[in-house]
Structure formats: C-alpha cells, structure tokens
C-alpha cells in the first residue's frame, strides 16, 4: 500500500499555499525582479493575485454559485480598500477573458508596477 494521504485542511491551504507559496512568490517578484520599462513581471503578479483571489473566493463562499474572484474582491478585499468592490467584475473579466488567455488587458485597463498613483484608477 502507498503512503497515507495527507489531509488538506483549510488551515494547511492558508499556511502553505497562500502564505508560503502565493505571498512568497509575490514577494520574490516584487523584490528580486529589477524594475524596468518592460518585463518587470507585472502581468504574472496580477495573474497570481487573481488566481489567489479565485482560490480564496472558493474557500470563503459557495464556489458553485458565485463568481469567486468578484465575490472575494467584494467581500474581503473591499475591507482593505473600498475601490476593490466596484472593480470586482473587471478583475474577474480580466482573469477570464483577458490576461489569462491573451497576456494583455484591454483599453482603459493598465497593468503597471511600482506606480501607486495609478493603482485602481481608470485611464
């Protein structure tokens, strides 16, 4: 017989997947990749955030009945900054019909790095 299966609890997912891998990867991208005009991992950072939002939305809501990214942004990210709530659908659409498939956003949605004055603003 094979080794006993390890039970994957919500606590283990939060500790290992979210805090260790997701946050660790985002920190590495932020601190270890040199900021430059192009190729500064802005899109991979956005995809990591959206993918993490999807996972956390699944863990925190009825995953079969909701748009997990939008739900997570409205219910939890908006507690940090209210603008996340009104951009929840755009985030979900960006993941589903933009960045994940085309590696591009669309007109009016910019993906930049280290420009906090542009964060959550329409252009």
ZITAFEN-V380474 format. One record per residue. N is the residue number from 0. RES is the residue in one letter. OMEGA is omega in radians with two decimals (* if undefined). D_LAST is the distance of its C-alpha to the last C-alpha in whole Angstrom. Layout:
N;RES;OMEGA;D_LAST + N;RES;OMEGA;D_LAST
This chain:
0;X;3.13;59 + 1;X;3.12;55 + 2;X;3.12;54 + 3;X;3.13;53 + 4;X;3.08;49 + 5;X;-3.14;47 + 6;X;-3.14;46 + 7;X;-3.13;42 + 8;X;3.08;41 + 9;X;3.13;38 + 10;X;3.12;39 + 11;X;3.09;40 + 12;X;-3.14;36 + 13;X;-3.14;34 + 14;X;-3.01;36 + 15;X;-3.04;37 + 16;X;-3.07;34 + 17;X;-3.04;31 + 18;X;-3.09;32 + 19;X;-3.03;34 + 20;X;-3.06;32 + 21;X;-3.13;28 + 22;X;3.10;28 + 23;X;3.10;30 + 24;X;3.12;28 + 25;X;3.11;25 + 26;X;3.10;27 + 27;X;3.13;28 + 28;X;-3.11;25 + 29;X;-2.99;24 + 30;X;-3.04;27 + 31;X;3.11;28 + 32;X;-3.12;26 + 33;X;3.09;25 + 34;X;3.13;22 + 35;X;-3.07;21 + 36;X;3.14;18 + 37;X;3.07;19 + 38;X;-3.14;21 + 39;X;3.12;21 + 40;X;3.12;21 + 41;X;3.14;17 + 42;X;3.07;17 + 43;X;3.09;21 + 44;X;3.12;20 + 45;X;3.13;17 + 46;X;3.09;20 + 47;X;3.12;23 + 48;X;-3.13;21 + 49;X;3.10;20 + 50;X;3.08;24 + 51;X;3.10;25 + 52;X;3.10;24 + 53;X;-3.14;25 + 54;X;-3.13;29 + 55;X;3.04;28 + 56;X;3.10;28 + 57;X;-3.14;31 + 58;X;-3.01;33 + 59;X;-3.12;32 + 60;X;3.06;32 + 61;X;-2.99;34 + 62;X;-3.10;32 + 63;X;-3.03;34 + 64;X;-3.05;32 + 65;X;2.93;29 + 66;X;-2.97;25 + 67;X;-3.13;26 + 68;X;-3.12;22 + 69;X;3.12;21 + 70;X;-3.13;24 + 71;X;3.13;24 + 72;X;-3.12;21 + 73;X;-3.03;22 + 74;X;-3.00;25 + 75;X;-3.12;25 + 76;X;3.13;22 + 77;X;3.06;21 + 78;X;3.12;24 + 79;X;3.12;22 + 80;X;-3.02;19 + 81;X;-3.10;19 + 82;X;3.12;15 + 83;X;-3.13;16 + 84;X;-3.11;18 + 85;X;3.11;15 + 86;X;-3.06;14 + 87;X;-3.13;17 + 88;X;3.10;17 + 89;X;3.12;14 + 90;X;-3.14;15 + 91;X;3.12;18 + 92;X;3.12;17 + 93;X;3.14;15 + 94;X;-3.04;19 + 95;X;-2.95;21 + 96;X;-3.12;19 + 97;X;-2.97;17 + 98;X;-3.07;17 + 99;X;-3.06;21 + 100;X;-3.04;22 + 101;X;-3.06;20 + 102;X;3.11;19 + 103;X;2.92;15 + 104;X;3.11;12 + 105;X;-3.07;11 + 106;X;-3.14;8 + 107;X;3.11;5 + 108;X;-3.12;7 + 109;X;3.03;7 + 110;X;-3.11;11 + 111;X;3.14;12 + 112;X;3.05;15 + 113;X;3.06;16 + 114;X;-3.03;13 + 115;X;3.11;14 + 116;X;3.12;12 + 117;X;-3.07;9 + 118;X;3.10;10 + 119;X;3.09;10 + 120;X;3.05;6 + 121;X;-3.13;4 + 122;X;*;0
